[in-house]
Amino acid sequence: MAQQETSTANRTRFPGEMLRTLQQAWSHQGNTLELLLPRGWPEMRGTIHWRLRGGPGVAPHGQVTELNKIPGVSALTRVHVWTPPSDTLLTHATLPTRARAKIQQALPFALEDQLIGEPDQLHFAYRALEDNRLAVAVTARTRLQTWISQLTAAGLRPASFCPAELMLPLTAGAWSVAFHDDELWVRTGIGSGFVCPAGVDTPPSILEMTLREAREKEHAPQSLTILQAPSGFNPAAWTERLKLPVRVEKLDFWAIHHEPMPALNLLQGGFAPSGHMRELAPALRPAAIMLAIWLVGSLVFDLSEWWQLKNAHDNIQQQMTGLFRRTFPGAVVQNPALQMERLVNEMQGKTGKTSANDLLPLLGQAAPVLQASPQIKLRGMQYGDSRLTLEVTLPDYKTMETVKNAFTARGMQVDVVGANSTAAGVEGRLRLSQSGKAGT
């Protein structure tokens, strides 16, 4: 008994240890590592900004020049990459189809006038907008493949790539503008924006031209929100030049809590990431091994316990068979327990003793109920296997339930063998028996 309790306790500890391992393995699953790649990376070894979001408190962040120097990252950490805006063209397209395969085929032709380079060397990603337009991002295939290769070599498997201007806050009726190094990043919509050389004293000409085009199409913003404005920035001069209110925000756009999913993920089509579970397989291998060990241990324990119970059952069955043969020599043994009960009942009957399930005691118990219920029409009765079967006709099913409860109140077991609704009422068969036995 003590060995069995010890085995059960050991088996119980296995799931606990396994669950703790799984919890530790998945502790980083809620974290998201955001990377901001510098312009010209990786050919130009610039500074990579990183921030680890998802934990309580202030998100850890910093700058590195090598990806493997980022702390607190595991194979389960979700990685999102903000790519240099100058490496991706953001534009719009309107197509007569919403089939993904047809869109991928049609985009190079629909944007032919805006492309520089051969279409087969470009990668097209898109997002459907509410006005039946598509927000499209165009990136060189070799550039995107280089980013993926460098990150994979560092043990990072990115779930998404998105042009960095789309990390700027999106406010209704306003464009967001951020100064970053010597560039000006502008976000104009859900999946739209552009990058241009920065100007401090006066707004860049590209920004002025884009505003004029937006006014012509009646899509102009009502204001501009400036982020990370450099020293010497003159919002009044910009307001006068652009004929638009300019508001300066005293915050770092990199510290803003961004949308859960990027506005436009470049990893589409042939660059779509493989199944996430397959990527996480190396990190989950220890927990999977522990789970397999626990399952095998549980199976072995259950088989051992089953074997012990089977042997005990066989021994008891042999003892019952031996007792039956000694008590009733010459009888054919099939079910010793049932056969012995029937033979004992027969012997009691021959000696003049009766049991509660004999015919007369059953009739004695059933008669008061039948007499007290004049609505019962008794059509016949049968007796066999220590049970009395009454064939009755009742007015309705409710009456049948009442009669059944009356028999039960007298300590009888009632089984409704069948009940059919006819023109005369409900015809049914009630099988009665007594669970207790009494001799007379």
N, C-alpha and C positions, 0 to 999 in steps of 0.2 A: 504493500500500500504506500509505504514511504517512497519507494522507487518511482511508483506511478505519479505521486504528487510532485516529486522532483522533476520528472520528465515533463509534466504539464507546466510547471513553473519555467523550465528552460524554454519550452516552446512558446510561452507567453512573452518571454524576454526578447525573442527574435523579432516579432513585429515592432516592439518598442525601439529596439536598436535600428531597425531598418527605417522606421518613420523618422527617427532623429537624423539619420544620414540623408534621407530624402529632403527633409526640411533644410538641412545645411546646404545641400546641393542646389535647392531652389531659392535660397535666401537672396541670391543676386538676380533672380528672374524679374523682380519688380523694378530693378534699376535700368536706367537708360543712359548710355554714354553718348554724349553729343560731341562731335568733332567739327571744328571749323578749319577747313584746309586753306592754306595760303595760296595766293596766286602763283601759278607756275610750278606747283608741287606735283610730283616729287623731284623733277629735274632741278628746280631751285629749292634748296633746303631751307625753307622759311620756318616761321614759328607756327606750330599747330596749337590752337586753343582747344581745351577740353573742359567738360563739365559733366559730373556724374549725378544725374537726377534720380529721384525716387525715394531716397531715405529721408528720415526726419531731420529737421533743422536746415541750416544753410547747405546748399549743394556744394560738395567739394569741387574745386576748379583749379585750373592752372595753365601753364604753357610748357610745351616740350618741343624738341626738334626730332625726337625719335619716338615712334608709336609705342615701343615696348617699355617706355619709361613712365607710362600712365599707371598710377597705383589703383588698387581696389577693383580690378577688372577680372572677371572670370569668363569661362566659355559660355556661361548662361546669360551674361550681360547683353542686353539689347543695344545695338550700336546704330546710331543715326548720324549721318554725315552731311554737313552743309558744305556744298562745293563752291568754288570761286565763281561769282556771277559772270565774270568775263568769259568763262568757258562754256556757257550755255545761252542759247537764244530763246527767250520767252515770247511767244506770239499767240495768235488765235486763228482758228480755222472753222469753217462751217461746211459740213458734209451731209449728204442726203441719207446716210446710213448710220446705224448705231452698232453694227456687227463689228466686234473687235478685230477680226482678221481683215475685213474690208477696210477698216479705218487705217490699219497699219500699211496696207497697200496703197491707199489713196493719199495719205499725208504728204509723201515726197512730191507728188504732182501738184497738190493744192498749194503748197508753200514754195514752189519752184522759184518764184521771183524773189524770195527773201533769203535763199540759201547761198552759201559760199562753199563750194566743194561738191564732190560727187555724192548723190543721194545714198548710194550703196555704202559709203564710208561714214554715214551719219546715223545716229540712233534717235528715234522719235518716241517720246513719252507724252501722254496726254491725260487730261481729266475733263469729264463731261460737266458742263455748266448748265444752269437752269434755263438759260435763254437759247438752248439748242446749239450753242457754240461749244467748241473744244478749246481748252487752254493747253497749249502745246509747248514742250521743251525739246530743243534740238541740241544734241551734244555729239562731238566726234566719238566714234566707236573706240578708237585707240585710246583716247583720253579716259573714257569711262572704264575700259578694261585695265588700264594702268592703275587707276585708283583702287579697283577691286583687288588686283594682284598684290599691291603694296599692303593693303589692310589684311588680306588673308595671310600673307607671309608673317605678319606681326601677331597672328592668332586672333584677329578680329574678323567677325563675319557680319558685315553691315546688313541691316534689314531695309534700309532706305537711303537714297541719295536725293538731295534737294538743293537747288540753287539758293545761295545764302540770302539773297534779297527777300526771299519768301519767309524768312524768319522774323522780319520786321512786323510789328503789330498792325493788324488790319482793323481800321476804324471806319465806320459808315460815313461817307461824305468827305473822307480825307485820304490823302496820300501820305505814306510814311517815308521819310528821307533820312539816311544815316551816313555820317562821315566815317570812312574806314580807310586808314592809311591815306593814300592820295586819290582814293576813289569815292564816288558818291553812289550809294545804293538807293534805289527808289522802288517801292512796292506800290503798284497802282490798283491791284485787285486780288481776288482769291488766288489766281495762278498767273498773275502778270506782273511785270516789273522790268527794270533795265539797270544798267550800270554805265557811268560816264565819269570823265575826269572831274575831280572836285574843284569847286571855286568858293572862296571864302567871302570876298568882297561883293561879288555879283554871282547870280545863279548861272550854271553852265548853259550854253546855248542849246544843247540837246534837251535839257529840261524845259526850256522856254518853248522849243519847237513842239515837244510832246504835249505840253499844255495847250498850245494853239490848236493842234489836231483834236485834242479831246473836247475843246470848246466847240469846234466845228461839228463834231459828232454828238454834242450835247451830253458828253460823259465827263465833263471837267469836275474836279474835286472842289469842295467849298473851302478847304484849307489845307495847309501842309503842316505835318508834325515833324520837327527836326530832332534827331537823336544824335548824341555824341558830338554836339557842335564844338568846333575847335575855338580856341581863344581868338578874339578879334572878329568873331562872326557877328554880322550886323543884320538882325532880322528885319529892321525897318527898311534897309536898302533892298532886301529880297522882296518884301511886301510891295514896295513901290514898283519894282521892276516886273514882278509877276502878276501884279494886280490881284493878289490873293493873300488872305491872312496867313501869317507864318507864326507857328507856336513852337517854342523850344521846350523839350522835355529834359529834365535833369535826371536821366537814368541811363543805364547801360543796356542796350538791346540784347546783349549776350546773356544778361542775368534775368531777362523776362521769361516767365513760364510760358513756353510755346504750346501750340496746339498738340493734342496727343498723337496725331498722325500728320505727317508733312503734307503741305498743300498739294504737292505734285511730286510723286516718287519716280525717279528716273529708272528704277529697276523694274522694267516691264519687258514683255516679249522675251527675247533670248537672254536678257540679263536678269530675269525674275529670279529671286533667290529660291534655292531648293527647299524641300520640306524642313521646317524648323526642328522637328524631332530628330531628323537625321543629322543635323548640324550639332545637336546637343548630345548625341550618342556617346562621345568620349567622356563627357563630364558625368553622365548618368551611369556609366558602366559599373563603378563600385556599388552603387545602390542596387543596380539590376542583379549583380552577383549575389549580394546579400539576400535579395528577394528570392532568387532561385534556390539558395541554400535553405532558406526558411521553408519554402514550398516542399523541397525534397525531404527535409526533416519532418515536416508535418505529415507528409504522405507515409514515410516510414513508421512514424509513431502510430498513425491510424491503422495501418496494415497490421502492426504488431498487436494493437488492441483488438482489432477484429479477429485475428487468429486466436487470441486467448478466449474471447467470448464464444467463438465457434467451437473450440474444444470443450468449453464448459457446457454448451448446449448439447453437443453430441454425447457427453457423459451422462447428462440428465435424461436424454432421450433413451439411452441404453438402459439406464436404471428403470425407467418407466416401462419399457418393453419387457425387461426381465420380470418385474413385478406382475405385469399383466399375464404373462405366460404361466407364472407360478400360480396365480389366482384362478385363471381360466384356461386350463390345459386344453390343447387341441383347437383353440380359436385362432382364426387368421388375423394377424396383427396388421392394421393399417394406420389407425390413429388411436394410440393406446388410451389417451385421456378421454376422448369422446366415447370410445367403445366401452371403457370401464364404467362411465357414467350411465350409459344406456343399459348395460347389463345389470348394474346395481338397481336401477329403477325397475327392471323386469323382475328381479328377485324380490324386491319389496312388494311388487304387485302380487306375486305368487304367494307370499306369506300373509296377504291380507292387509298389509300396510299401504297407505296411500301417501302421495305427496301433493304439494300445493298445485302442481301442474298436471295432475290427473284430471280426467273428464269431470267427475262429480264435484271436486272442489272448485274447478273453474266455472261450472254451471252455477254453483252456489254463490260465487262472487258476482257473476254476470246478471243473475236473475233480478236482484233488487233494482239494478239500473234499468233493465228492460221494463219492469213493472212500473217504475216511476216515470217512464217516458212513453206515454201512449202514442206519440207521433212516430215512434219507431215501428216499422212493419218488418217483421222477421221473415225472410223468404227461405232461409235454410241455414244449416250449420254443419261444420265438418270438424273432426278432431284427428290430429296426427302430430307426431313429433312433440308431444307434450304441449301442444298449443290448440286453442279453440278458435275456429274461424267462423264468424257470423256474417251471413249475407243479408243485408238490410236495405230498406228504402227509407229515406229521410226527406223532409220537405225541402231542405236547402243545405248549403255547405256550412252555414252558421250553426244549424242544429247538429250537424255531424261533429263540429268542433266542441259543442257543448256536451254531447254524449261521450266523446273521447275524454274530455276533462273529468266527467263523472266516473268513468272506469279507472282513470289514473288516480282519482281521489281514494279509491278503494284499494290502492296498492298494486294495481295491475299494470302491466306493460302493454301498450296498444300500438299496433302498426297498421296504418291504412294501406291495404294492399292495392286497392283501386277504387276510383270514384268517378262515375260518369253521370252527367246531367241528362235526364230524360223528361218526357212529358209528365210522368208520374212523380217526378222529384229527382233526388240524387240517389243513385244505386251504388252501393259501395260494399267493400268487404273489410271487416275489422278482425285482425288477428290478435287474440288475447293470450297472455301468459302471466305467470307469477314468478317473480325473481326469487322470492323466499320459498323454502320448503318446510312443510310441517307434516308430521305423522299423526294419524288418528287411530 
